[in-house]
Amino acid sequence: MPKKSARPKPTASDREREDDIFRRASAAYKRSLAGTAATPQQPSRESSSFTGINTYELRNVRGVLARFSVGKDDRIRRLEDAA
């Protein structure tokens, strides 16, 4: 008998919501580097994901690019980098 997953499968609306958050987080990440000497890296949709109930990590193959807090209304706010 197959083992049941503890986490439910994402629905189409869940994927659309996460795609929208990824697009907005990518744009915010690039805007945050405007006017600096830093070159923005290309985020990866496959590597980026929610890491908690309301925290989204924008990642690429090299690691975390930025972390965002996601509000109840899906408003995103960049969290300070832990250095």
Backbone hydrogen bonds, N-H to C=O, Kabsch-Sander energy under -0.5 kcal/mol:
donor,donor_aa,acceptor,acceptor_aa,energy
15,R,11,T,-2.2
16,E,12,A,-2.4
17,R,13,S,-2.3
18,E,14,D,-2.5
19,D,15,R,-2.6
20,D,16,E,-2.3
21,I,17,R,-2.4
22,F,18,E,-2.5
23,R,19,D,-2.4
24,R,20,D,-2.4
25,A,21,I,-2.8
26,S,22,F,-2.5
27,A,23,R,-2.1
28,A,24,R,-2.3
29,Y,25,A,-2.5
30,K,26,S,-2.2
31,R,27,A,-2.4
32,S,28,A,-2.2
33,L,29,Y,-0.8
33,L,30,K,-0.6
34,A,31,R,-1.1
36,T,33,L,-1.7
44,S,59,R,-3.4
45,R,43,P,-0.5
48,S,44,S,-1.8
49,S,57,E,-1.6
51,T,55,T,-2.8
52,G,55,T,-1.0
56,Y,68,F,-3.1
57,E,49,S,-3.0
58,L,56,Y,-0.5
58,L,66,A,-3.0
59,R,57,E,-0.6
60,N,63,G,-2.1
63,G,60,N,-1.5
65,L,58,L,-3.4
66,A,58,L,-1.6
68,F,56,Y,-2.8
69,S,77,R,-3.3
70,V,54,N,-2.8
71,G,69,S,-0.6
71,G,75,R,-2.9
74,D,71,G,-2.1
77,R,69,S,-2.0
79,L,67,R,-3.1
83,A,81,D,-0.9
